[in-house]
Amino acid sequence: MKASAALSQGAVRLEGDTFYVPGLTNSGFVDGLAIDTGPEESGYEGVAIDTLAITHGHADHFACGAFLRGRGARVVAARDDASLIENPDINIRGMFSWAKPADLLVTKLFQGTPCGVDGLLELWDDPRAEAVHLPGHTLGHTGILTRDGVLFSGDALYREVLWRRHPLPYAIDPDMVAASLDRIASLDFSWLVPGHGEPAPREEALSDIAFHKEQIAGVEARIVELLDKPHSTEEAIAAVSAERGLSDSPAGYWLAVTTVKGYLGNLLGRGIIEFYVKDHTGYWHSL
């Protein structure tokens, strides 16, 4: 058994030397290379990790990053997300138009311990795995494909079952998400390990990719229908949130704000809707 097998009693070998450990955030291990981290530092006791590759700059994916770096691991992340990992407050302020929100308005997924980044995934060269740029959830979101054909996809793909709990997955750019899903489908992988949920063999993952893309197209089409009558930004966010069955939690609301704005921005950029300001209120309208 490799050292990574001892990571925890829940470690599962998928292919060759590639293991994953299920948790609130799934993590991966290949001969001393860790991919993302769960929240429990105790899970890493007695395990030699020389490198931590982080798929993206949300705190639930680098919860133990500072701990592992303090033990000597080299941390690598994409250029566009490195600052989010080194300073999680950027995520929080960005979601609130750079003002400082109260804690009530901030999801715990954005609150974490800052972690230094030692290298960029764009320049990374490691025989154990390769980096695959999969933007949309964040600008720098990156999948990690191990030499054994296991893809750790972070939050680029929500498997169909996860949509029941998260009917409007956070995305800063849904068009980028759809393109990244196409990129995943083009890769040669045998297993896909999402950031959250159960791993999927290739054929199941391809089915989940099709479902995710259908959901994106459905949300987009519904927004265009809703905007047959002009909606303010706030009205558009409320209408989409209600139709997708989102909760009324303050933190959840601000996640929805970013995601709905992502759809609106994409539609505006493609000339499908228009935006104008009247009486100091922004309105969106289908053309």
SEMI-20092 format. One record per residue (C-alpha): x, y, z; residue number from 0; residue in three letters. Coordinates in nm, 4 decimals, always signed. Each point is the difference from the previous one (the first is absolute). Layout:
BEGIN
{{X Y Z} NUM 'ALA'},
...
END
This chain:
BEGIN
{{+0.0000 +0.0000 +0.0000} 0 'MET'},
{{+0.1175 +0.3529 -0.0783} 1 'LYS'},
{{+0.0163 +0.2571 +0.2783} 2 'ALA'},
{{-0.3139 +0.1655 -0.1358} 3 'SER'},
{{-0.1994 -0.3119 +0.0741} 4 'ALA'},
{{+0.0595 +0.0616 +0.3684} 5 'ALA'},
{{-0.1484 +0.3458 -0.0223} 6 'LEU'},
{{-0.3196 -0.1132 +0.1652} 7 'SER'},
{{-0.2107 -0.3088 +0.0399} 8 'GLN'},
{{-0.2310 +0.1446 -0.2631} 9 'GLY'},
{{+0.2653 +0.0239 -0.2723} 10 'ALA'},
{{-0.1076 -0.1770 -0.3185} 11 'VAL'},
{{+0.2290 -0.1145 -0.2799} 12 'ARG'},
{{-0.1565 +0.0806 -0.3374} 13 'LEU'},
{{+0.2781 -0.0807 -0.2466} 14 'GLU'},
{{+0.3688 -0.0821 +0.0396} 15 'GLY'},
{{+0.1491 +0.2238 +0.2664} 16 'ASP'},
{{-0.2885 +0.2484 +0.0001} 17 'THR'},
{{-0.2161 +0.0152 +0.3128} 18 'PHE'},
{{-0.2834 +0.2234 +0.1036} 19 'TYR'},
{{-0.1319 +0.0735 +0.3474} 20 'VAL'},
{{-0.3705 +0.0840 +0.0168} 21 'PRO'},
{{-0.1159 +0.2881 +0.2148} 22 'GLY'},
{{-0.1706 +0.3362 -0.0026} 23 'LEU'},
{{+0.2608 +0.0684 -0.2654} 24 'THR'},
{{+0.1502 -0.2982 -0.1768} 25 'ASN'},
{{+0.3788 -0.0101 -0.0098} 26 'SER'},
{{+0.2482 -0.1987 -0.2059} 27 'GLY'},
{{+0.3438 -0.1511 +0.0524} 28 'PHE'},
{{+0.2657 -0.1370 -0.2333} 29 'VAL'},
{{+0.3391 -0.0904 +0.1476} 30 'ASP'},
{{+0.0406 +0.3080 +0.2179} 31 'GLY'},
{{-0.2088 +0.2312 -0.2166} 32 'LEU'},
{{-0.3188 +0.1226 +0.1680} 33 'ALA'},
{{-0.2869 +0.1458 -0.2024} 34 'ILE'},
{{-0.2250 +0.2361 +0.2000} 35 'ASP'},
{{-0.0581 -0.0624 +0.3704} 36 'THR'},
{{-0.2802 -0.0859 +0.2352} 37 'GLY'},
{{-0.0408 +0.1964 +0.3251} 38 'PRO'},
{{+0.1607 -0.2425 +0.2467} 39 'GLU'},
{{+0.3721 +0.0420 +0.0670} 40 'GLU'},
{{+0.0060 -0.3292 +0.1885} 41 'SER'},
{{-0.0546 -0.1841 -0.3274} 42 'GLY'},
{{+0.3507 +0.0924 -0.1120} 43 'TYR'},
{{+0.1925 -0.1274 +0.3009} 44 'GLU'},
{{+0.2794 -0.2380 -0.1022} 45 'GLY'},
{{-0.0431 +0.0686 -0.3724} 46 'VAL'},
{{+0.2871 +0.1438 -0.2024} 47 'ALA'},
{{-0.1335 +0.2687 -0.2358} 48 'ILE'},
{{+0.2512 +0.1964 -0.2051} 49 'ASP'},
{{-0.2473 +0.1895 -0.2236} 50 'THR'},
{{-0.3570 +0.1261 +0.0341} 51 'LEU'},
{{-0.1845 +0.0869 -0.3216} 52 'ALA'},
{{-0.3097 +0.2141 +0.0594} 53 'ILE'},
{{-0.2757 -0.0082 -0.2622} 54 'THR'},
{{-0.1357 +0.3450 +0.0846} 55 'HIS'},
{{-0.0044 +0.2779 +0.2545} 56 'GLY'},
{{-0.3002 -0.0867 +0.2163} 57 'HIS'},
{{+0.0861 -0.0741 +0.3590} 58 'ALA'},
{{-0.1740 -0.3370 +0.0158} 59 'ASP'},
{{+0.2605 -0.1256 -0.2509} 60 'HIS'},
{{+0.3114 +0.1241 +0.1841} 61 'PHE'},
{{-0.1148 -0.0274 +0.3620} 62 'ALA'},
{{+0.3209 -0.1725 +0.1112} 63 'CYS'},
{{+0.2259 +0.1734 -0.2493} 64 'GLY'},
{{+0.1835 +0.2181 +0.2518} 65 'ALA'},
{{+0.0440 -0.3010 +0.2301} 66 'PHE'},
{{+0.1543 -0.2140 -0.2757} 67 'LEU'},
{{+0.2176 +0.2856 -0.1218} 68 'ARG'},
{{+0.1222 +0.0484 +0.3555} 69 'GLY'},
{{+0.1102 -0.3634 -0.0080} 70 'ARG'},
{{+0.2051 +0.0581 -0.3141} 71 'GLY'},
{{-0.2419 -0.0607 -0.2867} 72 'ALA'},
{{+0.0349 +0.2186 -0.3089} 73 'ARG'},
{{-0.3352 +0.1570 -0.0941} 74 'VAL'},
{{-0.0962 +0.0507 -0.3651} 75 'VAL'},
{{-0.3090 +0.1728 -0.1387} 76 'ALA'},
{{-0.1118 +0.1812 -0.3131} 77 'ALA'},
{{+0.1141 +0.3580 -0.0514} 78 'ARG'},
{{-0.3543 +0.1438 +0.0097} 79 'ASP'},
{{-0.0875 -0.1766 +0.3259} 80 'ASP'},
{{+0.3290 +0.0268 +0.1875} 81 'ALA'},
{{-0.0966 +0.3356 +0.1510} 82 'SER'},
{{-0.3295 -0.1472 +0.1257} 83 'LEU'},
{{+0.1931 -0.2689 +0.1841} 84 'ILE'},
{{+0.2556 +0.2381 +0.1436} 85 'GLU'},
{{-0.2688 +0.2505 +0.0992} 86 'ASN'},
{{-0.3511 -0.1538 +0.0283} 87 'PRO'},
{{-0.1411 +0.3438 +0.0812} 88 'ASP'},
{{+0.0252 +0.0799 -0.3728} 89 'ILE'},
{{-0.2747 -0.2543 -0.0682} 90 'ASN'},
{{-0.2180 +0.1506 +0.2702} 91 'ILE'},
{{+0.0442 +0.3591 -0.1131} 92 'ARG'},
{{-0.0370 -0.0893 -0.3664} 93 'GLY'},
{{-0.3372 -0.1599 +0.0653} 94 'MET'},
{{-0.1140 +0.3226 +0.1709} 95 'PHE'},
{{+0.1258 +0.2379 -0.2729} 96 'SER'},
{{+0.3223 +0.0526 +0.2003} 97 'TRP'},
{{-0.1756 +0.1462 +0.3030} 98 'ALA'},
{{+0.0425 -0.1839 +0.3297} 99 'LYS'},
{{-0.3022 -0.2197 +0.0829} 100 'PRO'},
{{-0.0943 -0.1105 +0.3497} 101 'ALA'},
{{+0.0618 -0.3672 +0.0838} 102 'ASP'},
{{-0.3740 -0.0694 -0.0323} 103 'LEU'},
{{+0.0287 +0.0557 -0.3759} 104 'LEU'},
{{+0.3015 -0.2221 -0.0617} 105 'VAL'},
{{-0.0093 -0.3709 -0.0788} 106 'THR'},
{{+0.2417 -0.2077 +0.2062} 107 'LYS'},
{{+0.1326 -0.1386 -0.3295} 108 'LEU'},
{{+0.1782 +0.3331 -0.0510} 109 'PHE'},
{{+0.1314 +0.0296 +0.3557} 110 'GLN'},
{{+0.3318 -0.1701 +0.0576} 111 'GLY'},
{{+0.3583 +0.0195 +0.1194} 112 'THR'},
{{+0.2299 +0.1757 -0.2485} 113 'PRO'},
{{+0.2539 -0.2290 -0.1636} 114 'CYS'},
{{+0.3131 +0.1028 -0.1882} 115 'GLY'},
{{+0.0330 -0.1157 -0.3612} 116 'VAL'},
{{+0.3461 -0.1130 -0.1123} 117 'ASP'},
{{-0.0589 -0.0756 -0.3670} 118 'GLY'},
{{-0.2488 +0.0361 -0.2841} 119 'LEU'},
{{-0.1904 -0.2878 -0.1571} 120 'LEU'},
{{+0.0550 +0.1616 -0.3407} 121 'GLU'},
{{+0.3738 -0.0668 +0.0436} 122 'LEU'},
{{-0.0310 -0.3245 +0.1927} 123 'TRP'},
{{+0.1880 -0.3044 -0.1303} 124 'ASP'},
{{-0.0527 -0.3134 +0.2071} 125 'ASP'},
{{+0.0048 -0.3615 -0.1223} 126 'PRO'},
{{-0.2758 -0.0927 +0.2451} 127 'ARG'},
{{-0.2708 +0.2190 -0.1522} 128 'ALA'},
{{-0.0773 +0.2805 -0.2441} 129 'GLU'},
{{-0.2029 +0.3175 +0.0388} 130 'ALA'},
{{-0.3082 +0.0572 -0.2191} 131 'VAL'},
{{-0.1413 +0.3538 -0.0081} 132 'HIS'},
{{-0.3759 -0.0170 +0.0690} 133 'LEU'},
{{-0.1180 +0.3581 +0.0702} 134 'PRO'},
{{-0.3536 +0.1183 +0.0737} 135 'GLY'},
{{-0.0529 -0.0830 +0.3665} 136 'HIS'},
{{+0.2973 +0.2319 +0.0531} 137 'THR'},
{{+0.2302 +0.1537 -0.2600} 138 'LEU'},
{{+0.2925 -0.2219 +0.0893} 139 'GLY'},
{{-0.1894 -0.3213 +0.0703} 140 'HIS'},
{{+0.2198 -0.2940 -0.1008} 141 'THR'},
{{-0.0520 -0.3752 -0.0068} 142 'GLY'},
{{+0.2783 -0.2428 +0.0875} 143 'ILE'},
{{+0.0329 -0.3123 -0.2189} 144 'LEU'},
{{+0.2241 -0.2633 +0.1552} 145 'THR'},
{{+0.2287 -0.2304 -0.1923} 146 'ARG'},
{{-0.2461 -0.2806 +0.0810} 147 'ASP'},
{{-0.2819 +0.1685 -0.1923} 148 'GLY'},
{{-0.1901 +0.1378 +0.3008} 149 'VAL'},
{{-0.1315 +0.3554 -0.0408} 150 'LEU'},
{{-0.0539 +0.2079 +0.3125} 151 'PHE'},
{{-0.2420 +0.2560 -0.1428} 152 'SER'},
{{-0.0520 +0.2275 +0.3010} 153 'GLY'},
{{-0.3287 +0.1854 -0.0450} 154 'ASP'},
{{+0.0058 +0.0083 -0.3804} 155 'ALA'},
{{-0.2651 -0.2731 -0.0126} 156 'LEU'},
{{-0.2999 -0.0512 +0.2257} 157 'TYR'},
{{-0.1198 -0.3576 -0.0307} 158 'ARG'},
{{-0.3739 -0.0386 -0.0580} 159 'GLU'},
{{-0.0718 -0.1127 +0.3557} 160 'VAL'},
{{+0.1694 +0.3131 +0.1416} 161 'LEU'},
{{-0.2394 +0.2271 -0.1893} 162 'TRP'},
{{-0.2767 -0.1088 +0.2379} 163 'ARG'},
{{+0.1829 +0.1755 +0.2854} 164 'ARG'},
{{+0.1489 +0.2822 -0.2074} 165 'HIS'},
{{-0.2466 +0.0871 -0.2770} 166 'PRO'},
{{+0.1986 +0.3084 -0.1076} 167 'LEU'},
{{+0.3728 -0.0790 +0.0307} 168 'PRO'},
{{+0.2234 +0.2987 +0.0588} 169 'TYR'},
{{+0.1612 +0.1205 -0.3228} 170 'ALA'},
{{+0.1585 +0.3312 -0.0900} 171 'ILE'},
{{-0.0306 -0.0825 -0.3715} 172 'ASP'},
{{-0.2477 -0.2705 -0.1117} 173 'PRO'},
{{+0.1283 +0.0156 -0.3602} 174 'ASP'},
{{+0.3468 -0.0877 +0.1273} 175 'MET'},
{{-0.1494 -0.2812 +0.2089} 176 'VAL'},
{{-0.1654 -0.1507 -0.3098} 177 'ALA'},
{{+0.3264 +0.0217 -0.1967} 178 'ALA'},
{{+0.1881 -0.1638 +0.2874} 179 'SER'},
{{-0.2530 -0.2838 +0.0079} 180 'LEU'},
{{+0.0732 -0.0579 -0.3690} 181 'ASP'},
{{+0.3700 -0.0008 +0.0823} 182 'ARG'},
{{-0.0535 -0.2653 +0.2675} 183 'ILE'},
{{-0.1915 -0.2183 -0.2465} 184 'ALA'},
{{+0.2936 +0.0183 -0.2410} 185 'SER'},
{{+0.2522 -0.1260 +0.2552} 186 'LEU'},
{{+0.1225 -0.3561 +0.0264} 187 'ASP'},
{{-0.0993 -0.0961 +0.3551} 188 'PHE'},
{{-0.1327 -0.3170 +0.1582} 189 'SER'},
{{-0.1369 +0.1551 +0.3211} 190 'TRP'},
{{-0.1202 +0.3481 +0.0910} 191 'LEU'},
{{+0.0110 +0.1156 +0.3609} 192 'VAL'},
{{-0.2156 +0.3110 +0.0529} 193 'PRO'},
{{+0.0728 +0.2409 +0.2813} 194 'GLY'},
{{-0.3225 -0.1120 +0.1679} 195 'HIS'},
{{-0.1819 -0.3308 -0.0397} 196 'GLY'},
{{+0.0880 -0.3486 -0.1168} 197 'GLU'},
{{+0.2661 -0.0774 -0.2649} 198 'PRO'},
{{-0.1313 -0.1049 -0.3395} 199 'ALA'},
{{+0.1385 -0.2379 -0.2634} 200 'PRO'},
{{+0.0370 +0.1651 -0.3393} 201 'ARG'},
{{-0.3410 -0.0898 -0.1486} 202 'GLU'},
{{-0.1869 +0.1231 +0.3078} 203 'GLU'},
{{+0.2052 +0.3194 +0.0007} 204 'ALA'},
{{-0.0862 +0.0647 -0.3649} 205 'LEU'},
{{-0.3691 -0.0356 +0.0866} 206 'SER'},
{{+0.0421 +0.2468 +0.2878} 207 'ASP'},
{{+0.1760 +0.2428 -0.2334} 208 'ILE'},
{{-0.2956 -0.0127 -0.2397} 209 'ALA'},
{{-0.2406 +0.0598 +0.2893} 210 'PHE'},
{{+0.2032 +0.2960 +0.1302} 211 'HIS'},
{{+0.0049 +0.1593 -0.3452} 212 'LYS'},
{{-0.3755 -0.0526 -0.0364} 213 'GLU'},
{{-0.0554 +0.1760 +0.3317} 214 'GLN'},
{{+0.2121 +0.2968 -0.1065} 215 'ILE'},
{{-0.1925 +0.0262 -0.3265} 216 'ALA'},
{{-0.3292 -0.0285 +0.1881} 217 'GLY'},
{{+0.0842 +0.2772 +0.2470} 218 'VAL'},
{{+0.1128 +0.2215 -0.2851} 219 'GLU'},
{{-0.3135 -0.0623 -0.2068} 220 'ALA'},
{{-0.2212 +0.0701 +0.2994} 221 'ARG'},
{{+0.1759 +0.3297 +0.0688} 222 'ILE'},
{{-0.0609 +0.1070 -0.3591} 223 'VAL'},
{{-0.3695 -0.0880 +0.0422} 224 'GLU'},
{{-0.0258 +0.1905 +0.3288} 225 'LEU'},
{{+0.1589 +0.3056 -0.1566} 226 'LEU'},
{{-0.2682 +0.0225 -0.2652} 227 'ASP'},
{{-0.1229 +0.2527 +0.2571} 228 'LYS'},
{{+0.2776 +0.2284 +0.1322} 229 'PRO'},
{{+0.1379 -0.1027 +0.3379} 230 'HIS'},
{{+0.2293 +0.1929 +0.2290} 231 'SER'},
{{+0.3149 -0.1839 +0.1039} 232 'THR'},
{{-0.1539 -0.0716 +0.3390} 233 'GLU'},
{{-0.3237 -0.1260 -0.1584} 234 'GLU'},
{{+0.1926 -0.2281 -0.2350} 235 'ALA'},
{{+0.2000 -0.1488 +0.2876} 236 'ILE'},
{{-0.3168 -0.0540 +0.2045} 237 'ALA'},
{{-0.1874 -0.1627 -0.2895} 238 'ALA'},
{{+0.2794 -0.2436 -0.0849} 239 'VAL'},
{{+0.0621 -0.0837 +0.3666} 240 'SER'},
{{-0.3690 -0.0720 +0.0584} 241 'ALA'},
{{-0.0346 -0.2183 -0.3082} 242 'GLU'},
{{+0.3116 -0.2005 +0.0888} 243 'ARG'},
{{-0.1260 -0.0516 +0.3552} 244 'GLY'},
{{+0.2819 +0.1759 +0.1829} 245 'LEU'},
{{-0.0205 +0.0756 +0.3703} 246 'SER'},
{{-0.0386 +0.3513 +0.1368} 247 'ASP'},
{{+0.3248 -0.0094 +0.1977} 248 'SER'},
{{+0.2042 +0.3226 -0.0156} 249 'PRO'},
{{+0.3227 -0.1773 -0.1023} 250 'ALA'},
{{-0.1817 -0.2093 -0.2610} 251 'GLY'},
{{-0.1554 +0.3148 -0.1430} 252 'TYR'},
{{+0.3408 +0.1541 -0.0710} 253 'TRP'},
{{+0.1185 -0.3166 -0.1744} 254 'LEU'},
{{-0.3098 +0.0196 -0.2194} 255 'ALA'},
{{+0.0709 +0.3668 -0.0747} 256 'VAL'},
{{+0.3359 -0.0888 -0.1564} 257 'THR'},
{{-0.1339 -0.2983 -0.1925} 258 'THR'},
{{-0.3044 +0.1755 -0.1462} 259 'VAL'},
{{+0.2167 +0.2965 -0.0964} 260 'LYS'},
{{+0.2260 -0.2493 -0.1769} 261 'GLY'},
{{-0.2920 -0.1162 -0.2145} 262 'TYR'},
{{-0.1140 +0.3574 -0.0642} 263 'LEU'},
{{+0.3494 +0.1068 -0.1013} 264 'GLY'},
{{+0.0354 -0.2904 -0.2429} 265 'ASN'},
{{-0.3390 +0.0676 -0.1601} 266 'LEU'},
{{+0.0770 +0.3707 -0.0306} 267 'LEU'},
{{+0.3358 -0.0747 -0.1582} 268 'GLY'},
{{-0.1653 -0.2190 -0.2623} 269 'ARG'},
{{-0.2564 +0.2690 -0.0826} 270 'GLY'},
{{-0.2989 -0.2043 +0.1207} 271 'ILE'},
{{-0.1079 +0.2481 +0.2678} 272 'ILE'},
{{+0.0535 +0.3710 +0.0603} 273 'GLU'},
{{+0.0808 +0.2015 +0.3105} 274 'PHE'},
{{-0.1039 +0.3563 +0.0796} 275 'TYR'},
{{-0.0338 +0.2282 +0.3009} 276 'VAL'},
{{-0.3208 +0.1818 +0.0905} 277 'LYS'},
{{-0.0613 +0.1965 +0.3178} 278 'ASP'},
{{+0.3357 -0.1185 +0.1333} 279 'HIS'},
{{-0.0995 -0.3664 -0.0375} 280 'THR'},
{{+0.1540 -0.2447 -0.2429} 281 'GLY'},
{{-0.2377 -0.2005 -0.2203} 282 'TYR'},
{{+0.0440 -0.3038 -0.2245} 283 'TRP'},
{{-0.2233 -0.0729 -0.2992} 284 'HIS'},
{{-0.0014 -0.2672 -0.2667} 285 'SER'},
{{+0.0485 +0.1228 -0.3569} 286 'LEU'},
END
